[in-house]
């Protein structure tokens, strides 16, 4: 109960979010060191794709699930941004040649209110992709659809072109080496939320990415959290267990996995396995 209370306090303030991020990470690593080996290898060749990247149903938030060819989005009409965006990235998909699209547009599948491109103009925030365009080069349709505003959040320019971009590039590298990745990303919101534009698009306090990595012999998972502000740090500064991210985001990841495998990969991560 104390841990849950502390996490809720964390969400309440954009300005203390970064410091609590660091505290949670190092406290978690310290507590795990006495309980588990430094490296935990989980052999799971029998795990097959079965909507593995799709989180559990959200409680207390609006969501409309929209499936596009390259990603699935849980759209929040209150925020006018996604609750989460999820997709699979295979090694073959990292070698696509489709040129980057240019035009952002409202998602035609959204039912109800949507952001517009005008909301972002002169707002001081980038139109930050959740499922990045560079992961959608394997299909023109996938590329065009990733520019739907249901896949976009107001994002600090320095973050969008800096540490967030570096993480996106790292994810493509992991996939290009032969592993299939299952990625869920999205915003983390403060209790008092800034908005932009005439439609009052909500500005996240931070962003998360949760990644599951699977090949023929092994499965592993890791989570990242980055405050929505300027700064540059090593990627391992932002890491945490998927279990901790579930508490922060109030989401259930990789719920289709067998319980024993889900528990093992979500409670533990090893940075050396991810070359961080």
C-alpha positions in Angstrom: 0.0 0.0 0.0 2.9 2.4 0.8 4.5 1.7 -2.5 1.2 2.4 -4.3 0.8 5.6 -2.4 4.3 6.8 -3.3 3.7 6.0 -7.0 0.5 8.0 -7.0 2.3 11.0 -5.5 4.9 10.6 -8.2 2.3 11.0 -10.9 0.9 14.2 -9.3 3.7 16.5 -10.1 5.7 17.1 -13.3 8.5 18.8 -11.4 9.3 16.0 -9.0 8.8 13.3 -11.6 12.4 13.1 -12.6 13.8 12.8 -9.1 11.4 10.1 -8.2 12.3 8.2 -11.4 15.9 8.0 -10.3 14.9 7.1 -6.7 12.7 4.3 -7.8 15.2 2.9 -10.2 18.1 2.6 -7.7 15.9 1.4 -4.8 14.4 -1.3 -7.1 17.9 -2.5 -8.3 19.2 -2.5 -4.7 16.2 -4.6 -3.4 16.5 -7.0 -6.3 20.2 -7.6 -5.8 19.6 -9.6 -2.7 16.9 -11.7 -4.1 17.9 -12.8 -7.6 20.9 -13.6 -9.7 22.5 -10.7 -11.7 21.4 -12.4 -14.9 18.2 -14.3 -15.2 17.8 -16.2 -18.5 14.3 -17.5 -19.3 14.0 -20.1 -22.0 10.6 -19.7 -23.7 10.8 -20.9 -27.3 7.1 -22.0 -27.2 5.8 -18.4 -26.8 4.0 -17.4 -29.9 2.5 -14.0 -31.0 -1.1 -13.7 -29.8 -1.7 -10.0 -29.4 1.3 -10.1 -27.1 1.9 -6.4 -27.2 -1.7 -5.4 -26.3 -2.1 -4.3 -22.7 -5.1 -5.2 -20.5 -8.3 -3.1 -20.5 -7.8 0.3 -18.7 -9.9 1.2 -15.6 -11.0 4.7 -15.0 -10.0 6.1 -18.4 -11.7 6.5 -21.7 -10.3 4.4 -24.4 -11.2 3.5 -28.0 -9.1 0.7 -29.4 -8.2 1.3 -33.0 -6.1 -1.2 -35.1 -4.1 0.1 -37.9 -1.8 -2.0 -40.1 1.4 -1.1 -38.3 0.2 -0.4 -34.7 -2.8 -0.5 -32.3 -3.8 2.6 -30.3 -5.9 3.1 -27.2 -7.2 6.6 -27.9 -8.4 8.8 -25.0 -11.0 11.4 -26.1 -10.6 13.3 -22.8 -6.9 13.9 -23.5 -7.0 13.9 -27.4 -3.9 11.7 -27.3 -3.3 8.0 -26.9 -3.4 6.1 -23.6 -1.0 3.8 -25.3 0.3 2.7 -28.7 1.5 -0.9 -29.2 3.1 -2.7 -32.1 5.4 -5.6 -33.1 8.7 -4.9 -34.8 10.4 -7.8 -36.7 14.0 -7.9 -38.0 12.6 -7.7 -41.6 10.6 -4.6 -40.9 13.7 -2.6 -39.9 15.0 -2.7 -43.5 12.0 -1.0 -45.1 12.6 1.7 -47.8 9.3 3.6 -47.7 10.0 7.4 -47.6 9.0 9.3 -44.5 5.5 10.8 -44.8 5.0 14.5 -44.3 1.3 15.2 -43.5 -0.1 14.8 -40.0 -3.9 14.4 -39.9 -6.7 13.3 -37.6 -7.3 9.6 -37.4 -10.4 8.8 -39.5 -11.3 5.9 -37.3 -11.5 8.0 -34.1 -15.1 8.3 -32.9 -15.8 11.7 -31.3 -13.5 14.6 -30.6 -9.9 14.8 -32.1 -6.9 17.0 -32.0 -6.0 18.9 -35.2 -2.6 20.0 -36.6 -3.5 23.6 -35.7 -3.4 22.7 -32.0 0.3 22.1 -32.2 1.2 25.2 -34.2 3.1 27.8 -32.0 2.5 25.6 -29.0 6.1 25.1 -28.1 5.7 21.3 -28.4 6.6 18.9 -31.2 4.1 16.5 -32.7 5.9 13.5 -31.1 5.3 10.1 -32.6 4.6 7.2 -30.2 5.0 4.5 -32.9 7.9 6.1 -34.8 7.9 6.7 -38.6 11.2 4.9 -39.0 9.6 1.7 -37.7 7.0 1.9 -40.4 9.2 2.0 -43.5 8.1 -1.5 -44.5 4.7 -0.3 -45.8 3.4 2.9 -47.3 0.1 2.4 -45.5 1.8 1.8 -42.2 3.9 5.0 -42.8 0.9 7.1 -43.6 -1.2 5.8 -40.7 1.6 6.5 -38.2 1.1 10.2 -38.9 -2.5 10.1 -37.6 -2.8 12.4 -34.6 -4.1 9.4 -32.5 -0.4 8.3 -32.6 0.9 11.7 -31.6 1.5 13.5 -28.3 2.8 17.1 -27.4 6.5 16.4 -26.8 9.4 18.6 -25.8 11.6 19.3 -28.8 14.8 18.4 -27.1 13.4 15.1 -25.9 11.8 14.3 -29.2 15.1 14.8 -31.1 17.3 13.6 -28.3 16.9 10.8 -25.7 13.5 9.6 -27.1 15.0 9.4 -30.6 18.1 7.6 -29.2 15.8 5.0 -27.6 13.9 4.6 -30.8 17.1 4.0 -32.7 18.3 1.5 -30.1 15.0 -0.4 -30.4 15.5 -0.7 -34.2 19.1 -1.9 -33.6 17.8 -4.7 -31.2 15.2 -5.8 -33.8 17.8 -5.7 -36.7 20.0 -8.2 -34.8 17.4 -10.9 -35.2 14.9 -10.5 -32.3 11.2 -9.7 -32.6 10.2 -6.9 -30.3 6.8 -6.1 -28.8 6.6 -2.4 -27.9 4.1 -0.4 -25.8 4.6 3.3 -25.4 2.6 6.3 -24.3 2.1 9.3 -22.0 2.2 9.6 -18.2 0.0 12.3 -17.0 0.2 14.6 -14.0 -2.9 15.4 -11.9 -2.8 19.0 -13.1 -2.4 18.8 -16.9 -1.3 21.6 -19.2 -3.1 21.8 -22.5 -2.3 23.3 -26.0 -4.5 24.6 -28.8 -8.1 25.4 -29.2 -9.1 21.8 -28.6 -7.1 21.7 -25.3 -4.8 18.8 -26.2 -3.3 17.4 -22.9 0.5 17.6 -22.5 2.1 14.6 -20.8 4.4 14.9 -17.8 6.5 12.0 -19.1 6.6 9.1 -21.5 7.1 5.4 -21.2 8.2 2.5 -23.4 7.9 -1.1 -22.4 9.7 -3.6 -24.6 9.6 -7.4 -24.7 12.3 -9.1 -26.7 11.9 -12.6 -28.0 13.9 -15.0 -30.1 13.9 -18.8 -30.5 15.5 -19.4 -27.1 14.9 -16.5 -24.8 12.4 -13.8 -23.7 13.1 -10.7 -21.7 11.5 -7.3 -20.9 12.5 -3.8 -19.8 10.8 -0.5 -19.3 11.9 3.1 -19.8 10.4 6.4 -18.5 11.5 9.9 -19.7 10.2 13.2 -18.3 8.7 15.5 -21.0 11.4 18.2 -20.8 14.8 19.1 -22.1 17.9 17.2 -20.9 20.3 14.5 -22.0 21.2 11.4 -20.1 22.4 7.9 -20.7 19.6 5.5 -21.6 20.2 3.3 -18.6 19.3 6.3 -16.4 15.7 5.8 -17.5 15.3 2.1 -17.1 13.1 0.2 -14.6 11.3 -3.1 -14.3 8.1 -3.7 -16.2 6.5 -4.4 -12.8 7.3 -0.9 -11.6 6.0 0.6 -14.8 2.7 -1.3 -14.3 2.3 0.5 -11.0 3.2 3.9 -12.3 1.1 3.6 -15.5 -1.7 1.6 -13.9 -1.6 -0.8 -16.8 -1.2 -4.5 -17.3 1.4 -5.5 -19.8 2.0 -8.9 -21.5 -1.1 -10.3 -19.9 -1.3 -13.2 -22.5 1.9 -14.7 -21.3 1.8 -17.7 -18.9 1.8 -16.4 -15.4 5.2 -17.8 -14.4 7.0 -16.3 -17.4 5.1 -13.0 -17.0 6.1 -12.7 -13.4 9.8 -13.6 -14.1 10.3 -11.1 -16.9 8.3 -8.2 -15.4 10.0 -8.3 -11.9 13.6 -8.4 -13.2 15.6 -6.9 -16.0 19.4 -6.9 -16.7 20.9 -3.9 -18.5 23.7 -6.0 -19.9 21.2 -8.1 -21.8 20.1 -4.9 -23.6 23.6 -3.6 -24.2 22.9 -0.3 -22.3 
